[in-house]
Amino acid sequence: MLISSVITLILGILIIPYALEFMRVPPSAYSYVREYLIILYIGIPFSFLFAASLSVIKAFGRTKLAMKLSILAIVINMILDPVMIFGLFSLPRLGVRGCCSINCYSGCNRLYNLPLYCLLWGDGDIGKSSGP
């Protein structure tokens, strides 16, 4: 899984200029789109690992836990996106770079939310069945 995500990362970054040319991205948006895609591809390994961890959690029958982790990541993303894009709370205004950085951070965040959730609110046993 990790190897395929790194291959996707490398190929994706190499293909960006050709893909943008094929899509006829206007010159005024080219640098923003390129920058966004590079940062997005850097976050690919974290997204792959999160998807794999969710699959394991669901295989153990903990579908509610998987849903809660996904919702938590979305809420964090929704809160931090405007903060980083517009530079709120004395943080620098990052625009497109801030939006994509938060998406990558959210991917990393999803990975460490699982043990944090189990320690703080869960029973600490991912494999425990949630049914009767």
C-alpha positions, 0 to 999 in steps of 0.5 A: 500500500505504501509503495503504491502510494509513493509510486502514485505520488512520483508519477502524479507530480511528473504528469502534472505539467502534461495534464494541465497542458492537456486540460488547457488551464489558463495561464492566470490559473496555471501556477495555482493549480500546479502548486495545489496539485503538488501539495495534494500529491504529497498528501497521497501516502497519508490518504492511502494509509488512512483508507487502509486503516479504515478498511481494517477497522471496518473489517473488525466490525467497527463501522461507527468508529470509522465513520466518527474518524472520517467525520472528525477529519472533515470537521477539522478540515472545515475549521482550518481551511478558512483560517489558512486560506484567509490568514485568520487569528494572526496566521499568514494568508496562504491562499491555495497553498493553505487550502491544500496544506490543510487537506494534507494535514487532515490526512495525517491527522486522520492517521493519529486520530485512531489511537487518540480516539481509542485512548480518550473515548474508546475502550482501547480495543479496535477489534472488539465487536460493537454488536451484542 
